[in-house]
Amino acid sequence: MLDLEDQARTNEVALVIGAALSPGLSGLIARSLSDRLRECSEIHIALHGTAGPSCARAHHRSLSGSSPSWVDGEMRSTPGGGGRELLWFPEPVGPMDCFLAEIASPLLLHRSLPDVPRISVRRSARRRDRVTARLPMMRSPHPEGRIGALRVEVRGVDHDGRRVSLVHGVAEQVGTASAAVAATFAEAVSVEELPAGVTLAGDSRVADLRLLSRVVARGVRLQEYIGDLA
C-alpha cells in the first residue's frame, strides 16, 4: 500500500495505512512518547489478544512468519515465535510471555521515525500457539475476542540528559480499541484534516492533530507505567 503514495497524491485523496490497534494506536502512542524525548533510541511494541476470527487467524499465522525489526538502523527479518520476553501489560491482563511475530508495525514506524535505530514488535503466545503456528487452527476462535492489550515502550534520553524508559498501554477489547482508532482517522479524512497521499499513525502531522487525544475521548483508557528504568 505504501507504493500507492503517488497515485493517492495524483487523485488528491488521503490514504491512511494502519488504523487499528497495531499498526494504528501503537503508532499514535509511539509518536507521543518519542516527542517527549530529546533523543529516542528504541521503540518496542507488544500485543495481547485478538478482535475476532479473522484477527485470530492472522495472530496464529504471525508466529510462523518473519518478524520485521530494526537493529542499529538496519532492517532484519527474524523467524516468528522466538525472542521470548516476559512483558507487563496494563491490568487486568498483567504479565505475559511475548514472542517476535510477523506484524508490520516496525516497517511503518521506521517510515515515520527514521532516526530511531531499534524498533521491534512482539505478541503474547502460549506454548501451544507456537507449536501449532504452522498448522491450521485446531478450534474455532471466539466470535468477538476477549480483553486484549497493547504495550508501547520508548527508550532514550530526556531533555535533562537522563536515560529514561516511557511505557504506555491499554487493556481493552481489541475490536473496541481498533474501532475507536479507525473512527478517529475516518473523521479526520472526512473533514479533510489529512493531506493527499499516504498517512501513517506515527507521522508528525498526525501528532499535530492530537488524534491520540481523540481516541481517548472515544473511551479508550490510556495507562502509563510509573517506575524506574532499573
C-alpha positions, 0 to 999 in steps of 0.5 A, spaced: 500 500 500 505 504 501 507 504 493 500 507 492 503 514 495 503 517 488 497 515 485 493 517 492 497 524 491 495 524 483 487 523 485 488 528 491 485 523 496 488 521 503 490 514 504 491 512 511 495 505 512 494 502 519 488 504 523 487 499 528 490 497 534 497 495 531 499 498 526 494 504 528 494 506 536 501 503 537 503 508 532 499 514 535 502 512 542 509 511 539 509 518 536 507 521 543 512 518 547 518 519 542 516 527 542 517 527 549 524 525 548 530 529 546 533 523 543 529 516 542 533 510 541 528 504 541 521 503 540 518 496 542 511 494 541 507 488 544 500 485 543 495 481 547 489 478 544 485 478 538 478 482 535 475 476 532 476 470 527 479 473 522 484 477 527 485 470 530 487 467 524 492 472 522 495 472 530 496 464 529 499 465 522 504 471 525 508 466 529 510 462 523 512 468 519 518 473 519 518 478 524 520 485 521 525 489 526 530 494 526 537 493 529 542 499 529 538 502 523 538 496 519 532 492 517 532 484 519 527 479 518 527 474 524 523 467 524 516 468 528 515 465 535 522 466 538 525 472 542 521 470 548 520 476 553 516 476 559 512 483 558 507 487 563 501 489 560 496 494 563 491 490 568 487 486 568 491 482 563 498 483 567 504 479 565 505 475 559 510 471 555 511 475 548 514 472 542 517 476 535 511 475 530 510 477 523 506 484 524 508 490 520 508 495 525 516 496 525 516 497 517 511 503 518 514 506 524 521 506 521 517 510 515 515 515 520 521 515 525 527 514 521 532 516 526 530 511 531 535 505 530 531 499 534 524 498 533 521 491 534 514 488 535 512 482 539 505 478 541 503 474 547 503 466 545 502 460 549 506 454 548 501 451 544 500 457 539 507 456 537 507 449 536 501 449 532 503 456 528 504 452 522 498 448 522 491 450 521 487 452 527 485 446 531 478 450 534 474 455 532 476 462 535 471 466 539 466 470 535 468 477 538 475 476 542 476 477 549 480 483 553 486 484 549 492 489 550 497 493 547 504 495 550 508 501 547 515 502 550 520 508 548 527 508 550 532 514 550 534 520 553 530 526 556 531 533 555 535 533 562 540 528 559 537 522 563 536 515 560 529 514 561 524 508 559 516 511 557 511 505 557 504 506 555 498 501 554 491 499 554 487 493 556 481 493 552 477 489 547 481 489 541 475 490 536 473 496 541 480 499 541 481 498 533 474 501 532 475 507 536 482 508 532 479 507 525 473 512 527 478 517 529 482 517 522 475 516 518 473 523 521 479 526 520 479 524 512 472 526 512 473 533 514 479 533 510 484 534 516 489 529 512 493 531 506 493 527 499 497 521 499 499 516 504 498 517 512 501 513 517 499 513 525 506 515 527 507 521 522 508 528 525 502 531 522 498 526 525 501 528 532 499 535 530 492 533 530 492 530 537 488 524 534 491 520 540 487 525 544 481 523 540 481 516 541 481 517 548 475 521 548 472 515 544 473 511 551 479 508 550 483 508 557 490 510 556 495 507 562 502 509 563 507 505 567 510 509 573 517 506 575 524 506 574 528 504 568 532 499 573 
